[in-house]
Amino acid sequence: MSSQSKLVLENVSMTFQTDGKPFTALAPVNLEIPAGKFISLIGPSGCGKSTIFNIVAGLQPATTGRVLIDGEDATGLIGRVGYMLQKDLLLPWRTVLDNVALGMEIRGYKMSEARARALPLLARYGLGGFEHRYPGSLSGGMRQRAALLRTLLVDQDVILLDEPFGALDAQTKARMQEWLLQLFTDFGRTVVFVTHDVEEAIFLCDEIYVMASRPGRIVEKLPIDLPRPRDRAVVSSPRFVAMKKYCLDLLHLAAPETHGDLAA
Amino acid sequence: MATKTSSFPTARALWDAVPRLSSSPETRPRPVRRLPVRRDWPTWVVALVQIAILIVFVGGWEVSARLKLIDPFFWSQPSAIWSTGVIFFQEGEAFADIAFTFRSTLLGFFIGTTTGALLGMSFWWSSNYARIMQPYIICLESLPKLALAPLIILVFGMGLSSKVAIATALTLVVSTLTAYAGVKAVDHDQERLFYSLGASRWQVFTKLVAPSCIPWIISILRVNIGLALTGAIVGEFVSSQHGLGRTIIYAGQTYEIPLVWVAVFVLSALSMVMYVAVAYLEKVLRKGIVH
């Protein structure tokens, strides 16, 4: 464990008892994520991506292992990381501004102070003019922006994003990815990102961890050495295409049951 | 893949060989229909028809009572009801009675709804507590609360408090169950989000569970105002010195049938006023809270 690692997972595993038989949802996983890096977890469903997130966020106890943030034991502690679930989960009875301020409010800021901090960010990150609207009148992309700003404003160095753009259409998704990269550059947080979309993972990340299921485990770590800031045009560069091909092949191997379905 | 391609022509031949369903017009007339058109009458026409029905009804009642087609002693007649009503308001205790019934209804409504809502939401705090309480809540729900009215009068006395107690008993259980349904409908992911932000149980309750339950509680207001009125009236039936329910019982026992009708009409007017007020309150609350 090096001293500059922001988030470390030591032998974290998760075993359930189903019908008296142990089921390994997550085989012991070791991860070391340096500060300020953007990393992705990709893999088939059931590979334990969400389990890792739940354990890191303290929402689910791990069977074995420890979670360290800045070298401190954070196993089972809630509120130590910013966690954004796939759904935006905005509260319909709060305005966009009050939704974004929710995290700060829960951390004990005064509501007026939380609003004052959130307001300039809303304007800067594409929600200007929507501060006092209710989530019901916002588009899917806008709602995700608000949810992401809420996550960032809790002032945690580690941000977990669980398929934040999974439900968006292709064009909105592309715009949101560029927006997220801008946020990443501006805020300098450590981001762990879960996605099914290989192209998204390569476009956004510094490192990709490819996972496999049954039991859920990490099979390979791929450094993405594309220079930043990245432009959308990078997706058609030969380097990008080669990495994408390699990732897809790995995923194909990581999901043996789909393999079987195709052969039949 | 290869087997599928080769089997295709055979399947196609089979399809062609199967006789088609007869569709000639002689054997099977095809119904020709257009989308039904709904024509809405203008509002004044609707109002006119409504008034006409009322006139025919009241007029028919009056005429058949005068012609002795119905027994005017038991059924009374609109003219007699009208004159009794005038006397009731000029000389009787009309306003005192209305105020009494109104007060016990509103008090029962507020106490029952609020207590029930709090009780229902309290089940969020512990699933063990909710599980322990469940059979008792079901028991209270199935219990005919009006059957307890004589007992409640004995305990709370003949005054206002016994009527409030019956109205509360009727509204409390419905509110509890509705608020509990609201608690159970709270999005589990929403709760996870709060906890991931480091929230305490109290913060989750005040900032998520209670606001989520508010639409459920609002939806029960209209039902509860009717229930509270029923409770108050039944309480007055059993034993009371004031109120529209007492007027009905008293007039019935002394065969003052027109007064029974007057009290019934005043009661329905009161009920409508309260219903409209609660419906308005509901609209305002929905607009202000739910969006």
Chai-1 contact restraints between the chains, C-beta under 6 A:
chainA,res_idxA,chainB,res_idxB,connection_type,confidence,min_distance_angstrom,max_distance_angstrom,comment,restraint_id
A,A57,B,S196,contact,1.0,0.0,6.0,A-B,restraint_1
A,L59,B,R192,contact,1.0,0.0,6.0,A-B,restraint_2
A,I78,B,Y195,contact,1.0,0.0,6.0,A-B,restraint_3
A,I78,B,G198,contact,1.0,0.0,6.0,A-B,restraint_4
A,G79,B,G198,contact,1.0,0.0,6.0,A-B,restraint_5
A,Y83,B,S196,contact,1.0,0.0,6.0,A-B,restraint_6
A,L85,B,D189,contact,1.0,0.0,6.0,A-B,restraint_7
A,K87,B,D189,contact,1.0,0.0,6.0,A-B,restraint_8
A,L89,B,D189,contact,1.0,0.0,6.0,A-B,restraint_9
A,L89,B,Q190,contact,1.0,0.0,6.0,A-B,restraint_10
A,L89,B,L193,contact,1.0,0.0,6.0,A-B,restraint_11
A,W93,B,P211,contact,1.0,0.0,6.0,A-B,restraint_12
A,W93,B,I289,contact,1.0,0.0,6.0,A-B,restraint_13
A,G103,B,L197,contact,1.0,0.0,6.0,A-B,restraint_14
A,I106,B,L197,contact,1.0,0.0,6.0,A-B,restraint_15
A,I106,B,A199,contact,1.0,0.0,6.0,A-B,restraint_16
A,I106,B,Q203,contact,1.0,0.0,6.0,A-B,restraint_17
A,Y134,B,H291,contact,1.0,0.0,6.0,A-B,restraint_18
A,G136,B,H291,contact,1.0,0.0,6.0,A-B,restraint_19
A,V154,B,L197,contact,1.0,0.0,6.0,A-B,restraint_20
